Amino acid sequence: MIYDIAIIGRGPAGISAALYAARGNRNCVIIAKDGGALEKAGAIENYYGLPTPLSGPELAEIGRRQALALRVEMIDAEVTGLDWAEHGFNLQCGADELQARCVIMASGAPLRRPKIDGLIELENRGVSYCAVCDGFFHRGKAVAVLGEGEYALHEAQVLLPIAEKVYLLGNGAEPPQLQHDKVERISEAVVQLLGEERLQAVRLADGREIELSGLFVASGVAGAADLARKAGAMLDADGRLVLDADGMTSEPGLFAAGDCCGGMRQVSLAVADGARAGMAALRYLREK
Ligand SMILES: Cc1cc2nc3c(=O)[nH]c(=O)nc-3n(C[C@H](O)[C@H](O)[C@H](O)COP(=O)(O)OP(=O)(O)OC[C@H]3O[C@@H](n4cnc5c(N)ncnc54)[C@H](O)[C@@H]3O)c2cc1C
C-alpha cells in the first residue's frame, strides 16, 4: 500500500498537518518515536484556547486523540532512512519500509552535536552526518559510526558493503548490536578527533587511538536535515533545510514543519507550519 501522505512526528506540527491531510480525504499515516518536546513541557499557557494551563503531555494527548478521531493511522517507530522513489518516497522504519507519495517531516528540534574536541573543525573533512551521502568516499577504508540507537545501526548497515572496517562507537554507552566480521563495537567515550587537514583518528578515554578515514555521527534520532539530505534535498551552508513558502524542500513532495525548520520554538508556530505543510501537500497531490 502506498500512503498519500506520511508524516514524521506527532508533535503539534505533525498532528496539525495530519488534521488537514485527513480532512482533505487523503490516506495519511503518522510515524513517531515518542511524544516530542511537549512530553518535557510543564504548563502551557500561551497557546490559544487554554483559559487554564494544560501540561505538555496533556496537550499532546488531546492532539493525538483529535488525529485518531479523523482516522489518521499512527505507527510507533523511528524513521531511520528516507529515499526518493518513482511513486514518491520510501521510509525506512527499522526493519520495515513504508511507501508514500509525499512526506511531511515534523520531527522537532534537531539534536545537538556531541561535544567532542575537534568535531566541528573536521566536519566535511572526514566527519559526516549521512552514510548514504558520503559513505562512498571511504570505500575500502576504516570508518566509524558514533551513536547508540536505531539510527546508528542503520548508518552502520549502509557502510558495511562499502568500508573495509566499521567501528561502532557508543561514546560512553553500549553501541548497537551488529554481528559481522567487519564490525568492532567499542563503548569507551570518545574524547578527541585527531587530524589537521582531514580526520585521521579518534582518541578514546582510555588513551587508545583508532585510525579512521571517516566518522559518521549518528547519535540519537535522525533529524529532518539528515533525512532530507538522504532523499536528495538541498541544505544551506549551515546545514539547515532550504524551504519554499509552503515548507517544501528542493525535493518535490518533501515538506517540513515545526521546530525542525529552525526559528522560534513555540506550539503556535509549529501548529501553523503543520497546517501550511498539510494544505500544501494536498495541493501537491492534486496537481500531480
Ligand atoms: C521544556 C519545554 C517547555 C516548553 N514550553 C512551551 C510553552 O510554554 N509554550 C510553547 O508554545 N512552546 C513550548 N515549548 C516548545 C514546544 O513544545 C515546541 O515548539 C513544539 O512541541 C514543537 O512541535 P513540533 O511538532 O515541531 O516538534 P515536537 O513536538 O518536538 O515533535 C517531534 C516529533 O517528531 C518525532 N520524531 C523525531 N525524529 C523522528 C524520527 N527519526 N522518526 C520518528 N519520529 C521522529 C518525535 O518522536 C515527535 O513525535 C516547550 C518546549 C520544551 C522542551
The ligand as an SDF file (V2000), in Angstrom:
LIG
                    3D

 53 58  0  0  0  0  0  0  0  0999 V2000
   10.5370   22.0990   28.4850 C   0  0  0  0  0  0  0  0  0  0  0  0
    9.8090   22.7600   27.3460 C   0  0  0  0  0  0  0  0  0  0  0  0
    8.8320   23.6980   27.6150 C   0  0  0  0  0  0  0  0  0  0  0  0
    8.1280   24.3110   26.5590 C   0  0  0  0  0  0  0  0  0  0  0  0
    7.1620   25.2330   26.8600 N   0  0  0  0  0  0  0  0  0  0  0  0
    6.4620   25.8060   25.8520 C   0  0  0  0  0  0  0  0  0  0  0  0
    5.4120   26.7410   26.1310 C   0  0  0  0  0  0  0  0  0  0  0  0
    5.1290   27.0620   27.2960 O   0  0  0  0  0  0  0  0  0  0  0  0
    4.7580   27.2790   25.0730 N   0  0  0  0  0  0  0  0  0  0  0  0
    5.0210   26.9460   23.7820 C   0  0  0  0  0  0  0  0  0  0  0  0
    4.3640   27.4480   22.8740 O   0  0  0  0  0  0  0  0  0  0  0  0
    6.0130   26.0790   23.4920 N   0  0  0  0  0  0  0  0  0  0  0  0
    6.7400   25.4900   24.4860 C   0  0  0  0  0  0  0  0  0  0  0  0
    7.7220   24.5950   24.1970 N   0  0  0  0  0  0  0  0  0  0  0  0
    8.0760   24.3430   22.7730 C   0  0  0  0  0  0  0  0  0  0  0  0
    7.1000   23.3850   22.0890 C   0  0  0  0  0  0  0  0  0  0  0  0
    6.9400   22.2230   22.8720 O   0  0  0  0  0  0  0  0  0  0  0  0
    7.6310   23.0610   20.6960 C   0  0  0  0  0  0  0  0  0  0  0  0
    7.8420   24.2590   19.9720 O   0  0  0  0  0  0  0  0  0  0  0  0
    6.6660   22.1690   19.9030 C   0  0  0  0  0  0  0  0  0  0  0  0
    6.3860   20.9740   20.5960 O   0  0  0  0  0  0  0  0  0  0  0  0
    7.2680   21.8450   18.5370 C   0  0  0  0  0  0  0  0  0  0  0  0
    6.4300   20.9940   17.8580 O   0  0  0  0  0  0  0  0  0  0  0  0
    6.9760   20.0230   16.6770 P   0  0  0  0  0  0  0  0  0  0  0  0
    5.7890   19.2530   16.2530 O   0  0  0  0  0  0  0  0  0  0  0  0
    7.7130   20.8340   15.7000 O   0  0  0  0  0  0  0  0  0  0  0  0
    8.0720   19.0760   17.3820 O   0  0  0  0  0  0  0  0  0  0  0  0
    7.9430   18.1050   18.6120 P   0  0  0  0  0  0  0  0  0  0  0  0
    6.7860   18.4570   19.4720 O   0  0  0  0  0  0  0  0  0  0  0  0
    9.2770   18.0590   19.2470 O   0  0  0  0  0  0  0  0  0  0  0  0
    7.6310   16.6740   17.9520 O   0  0  0  0  0  0  0  0  0  0  0  0
    8.5860   15.9860   17.2260 C   0  0  0  0  0  0  0  0  0  0  0  0
    8.0440   14.6160   16.8410 C   0  0  0  0  0  0  0  0  0  0  0  0
    8.9220   14.0010   15.8960 O   0  0  0  0  0  0  0  0  0  0  0  0
    9.2010   12.6560   16.3070 C   0  0  0  0  0  0  0  0  0  0  0  0
   10.4630   12.2530   15.6760 N   0  0  0  0  0  0  0  0  0  0  0  0
   11.6300   12.9350   15.6010 C   0  0  0  0  0  0  0  0  0  0  0  0
   12.5440   12.2780   14.8620 N   0  0  0  0  0  0  0  0  0  0  0  0
   11.9200   11.1360   14.4660 C   0  0  0  0  0  0  0  0  0  0  0  0
   12.3250   10.0250   13.6720 C   0  0  0  0  0  0  0  0  0  0  0  0
   13.5340    9.9550   13.1110 N   0  0  0  0  0  0  0  0  0  0  0  0
   11.4330    9.0170   13.4750 N   0  0  0  0  0  0  0  0  0  0  0  0
   10.1980    9.0510   14.0210 C   0  0  0  0  0  0  0  0  0  0  0  0
    9.7610   10.0940   14.7840 N   0  0  0  0  0  0  0  0  0  0  0  0
   10.6090   11.1130   14.9860 C   0  0  0  0  0  0  0  0  0  0  0  0
    9.2040   12.7320   17.8010 C   0  0  0  0  0  0  0  0  0  0  0  0
    9.0680   11.4400   18.3460 O   0  0  0  0  0  0  0  0  0  0  0  0
    7.9730   13.6320   17.9980 C   0  0  0  0  0  0  0  0  0  0  0  0
    6.7890   12.8620   17.8690 O   0  0  0  0  0  0  0  0  0  0  0  0
    8.4270   23.9600   25.2240 C   0  0  0  0  0  0  0  0  0  0  0  0
    9.3980   23.0010   24.9560 C   0  0  0  0  0  0  0  0  0  0  0  0
   10.0830   22.3920   25.9990 C   0  0  0  0  0  0  0  0  0  0  0  0
   11.1340   21.3520   25.6900 C   0  0  0  0  0  0  0  0  0  0  0  0
  1  2  1  0
  2  3  1  0
  2 52  2  0
  3  4  2  0
  4  5  1  0
  4 50  1  0
  5  6  2  0
  6  7  1  0
  6 13  1  0
  7  8  2  0
  7  9  1  0
  9 10  1  0
 10 11  2  0
 10 12  1  0
 12 13  2  0
 13 14  1  0
 14 15  1  0
 14 50  1  0
 15 16  1  0
 16 17  1  0
 16 18  1  0
 18 19  1  0
 18 20  1  0
 20 21  1  0
 20 22  1  0
 22 23  1  0
 23 24  1  0
 24 25  2  0
 24 26  1  0
 24 27  1  0
 27 28  1  0
 28 29  2  0
 28 30  1  0
 28 31  1  0
 31 32  1  0
 32 33  1  0
 33 34  1  0
 33 48  1  0
 34 35  1  0
 35 36  1  0
 35 46  1  0
 36 37  1  0
 36 45  1  0
 37 38  2  0
 38 39  1  0
 39 40  1  0
 39 45  2  0
 40 41  1  0
 40 42  2  0
 42 43  1  0
 43 44  2  0
 44 45  1  0
 46 47  1  0
 46 48  1  0
 48 49  1  0
 50 51  2  0
 51 52  1  0
 52 53  1  0
M  END
$$$$
